């Protein structure tokens, strides 16, 4: 959870427009292995180059993809929206 808090802070500073969380973190798994995220880069990204560098380095337990609108839509609406068996599943959008 600490890495996710750090991610949200860095995302705000860097100018991320939207942050969607997926994977076992948004299920009833007691101790998920990691947090899968899609981060939509806003206009003028990066607003804070230091925050951007930290995002590029990565964070423990966070698997993130920094993407533009077209890839973000594909990730959220197709990849994240279903499990391996094509069953619909939920995602969480973190307000920034």
SULBELQUI-V589369 format. One record per residue. N is the residue number from 1. PSI is psi as a letter, one per 40 degrees, with the letter a starting at -180 (none if undefined). OMEGA is omega in whole degrees, -180 to 180 (999 if undefined). D_CENTER is the distance of its C-alpha to the mean C-alpha in Angstrom with 2 decimals. Layout:
# SULBELQUI-V589369
n: [N/N]
psi: [PSI/PSI]
omega: [OMEGA/OMEGA]
d_center: [D_CENTER/D_CENTER]
This chain:
# SULBELQUI-V589369
n: [1/2/3/4/5/6/7/8/9/10/11/12/13/14/15/16/17/18/19/20/21/22/23/24/25/26/27/28/29/30/31/32/33/34/35/36/37/38/39/40/41/42/43/44/45/46/47/48/49/50/51/52/53/54/55/56/57/58/59/60/61/62/63/64/65/66/67/68/69/70/71/72/73/74/75/76/77/78/79/80/81/82/83/84/85/86/87/88/89/90/91/92/93/94/95/96]
psi: [d/d/d/d/d/d/d/d/d/d/d/d/d/e/f/h/d/i/h/h/i/a/a/e/d/f/a/e/h/d/g/i/d/i/h/h/i/h/h/h/h/i/i/e/h/h/d/h/d/d/d/d/d/d/d/d/d/i/i/h/e/h/h/i/h/h/i/i/d/d/d/d/d/d/d/d/e/c/d/d/e/i/a/d/e/f/h/i/i/i/i/h/h/h/h/none]
omega: [-180/179/179/175/179/179/-179/179/179/-180/178/-178/-176/-179/175/-177/-179/179/179/-178/-175/174/-176/180/-178/177/179/177/-176/179/-180/-179/-176/178/178/-175/169/-179/180/179/180/177/180/178/-1/177/179/-176/178/178/178/178/179/178/-180/177/-179/-179/179/175/-180/173/-174/175/175/-171/173/-170/-176/180/177/179/179/180/-175/-173/-179/-174/-177/-172/-179/176/-178/-179/179/174/179/177/-177/173/178/172/-180/179/179/999]
d_center: [13.22/14.36/11.57/9.07/11.73/11.98/8.38/8.99/12.36/11.62/9.24/12.20/14.71/13.41/13.36/9.88/10.94/8.20/4.82/4.67/4.96/7.52/10.27/13.11/11.40/11.94/15.43/18.65/18.39/19.95/18.29/15.19/14.98/11.34/7.82/5.98/2.30/3.43/4.69/8.25/10.89/13.66/17.35/18.76/15.66/15.92/17.78/17.92/18.48/18.48/14.97/13.94/15.98/14.36/10.83/12.72/14.50/11.57/11.51/13.28/11.77/8.19/7.59/5.19/6.57/7.88/9.79/12.52/13.39/15.11/12.57/9.79/12.56/13.42/10.17/9.88/13.67/14.85/12.84/10.67/13.70/16.17/17.01/19.23/22.21/20.84/20.87/18.73/16.09/13.90/10.26/9.38/8.49/8.62/11.44/11.59]
